[in-house]
Amino acid sequence: MKYDSSALYRTAVLFTVIPLAFAGPLGKLALSWGDSPIIIAFWRQLTATVGTLAIALTSPRARGALFPLTRPTALLPAMAGLLLAGHYFNWYSALSRTTVFNVTILSCLQPFFALAGGWLLYRERTSPRALAAIALAAAGAVMIGFFSASQEGQASLAGDGFAVLSAVFFTGYLLCGQSAGGRIPPLAYMTVLYGSSALILAAAAAATATPLWPSDIRTIGVAVLLTLTATFMVHSVYNWAVGRVGAVYVTVVTLAEPAGASLVSWILFSEIPGAASLAGGALVLAGVILYIVFSRRSGAAIGKKVVSRSECASG
């Protein structure tokens, strides 16, 4: 029997659902102390850069690949860093304007964006049934947005919009990692990724005259905690595995986030989703799951292409 080399990567990605549940609530906690999305995102990326660089320097392979990085080689992780900065800014902007449930449930639209990216890269076709599933999920997202704007006090349409933009940027950043396909050692790739993201966020802070030092010192503590959990135990695993399993698989695993994040938010902030949000969320999840089922063969084809390219690059 041929050994499935992607099994380890798939299992590792599955285990990220535990620390992933705390990402939204911890971000919401830092926002409750009065700091802006840019500051929280910057300190999280700065600590991630320092930690990843320290680990990379202990690895001869990563160290050997890191310092001679040429401009064309560094372009992909730098581009991913730009998209990751956009993801974090929109993610924390969403958390400051709407509920953790709405942010995480709208993030469930990520597989659609990933499959759209797969179509652009691999020209995979979408069946009529899959298009119907997209329409179902879109209807759920519209329901969430409508009731956020008209009824639910803790949520807002602007916050929901930031959540959708966050999902778009997140998917683009993952597709960059998938395109890297093992051509750059993961530690070297992640050092450039996190470092460029921190620099972009620092530039955004300077452009908006936002002081980088947080108004509450506890924000740095939360940033370190987010780095140890949501960055190292989630994002770093994604970047290590996405070249083998594909962006679609990673985004599908994130569908487990709303349940865990909503439970933590209920304990920390007494956030209880309203009936309209729950109904809209059910439509989003149903549409995503149906789309994955209908697109299973297409997704498998993408995965095979990714693994094949990765194995060629690392051989």
Secondary structure, 3 states (H helix, E strand, C coil): CCCCCCHHHHHHHHCCHHHHCCHHHHHHHHHHCCCCHHHHHHHHHHHHHHHHHHHHCCCHHHHHHHCCCCHHHHHHHHHHHHHHHHHHHHHHHHHCCCCHHHHHHHHHHHHHHHHHHHHHHHCCCCCHHHHHHHHHHHHHHHHHHHHHHHCCCCCCHHHHHHHHHHHHHHHHHHHHHHHHCCCCCHHHHHHHHHHHHHHHHHHHHHHCCCCCCCCCCHHHHHHHHHHHHHHHHHHHHHHHHHHHHCHHHHHHHHHHHHHHHHHHHHHHHCCCCCHHHHHHHHHHHHHHHHHHHHCHHHHHHHHHHHHHHHHHHHC
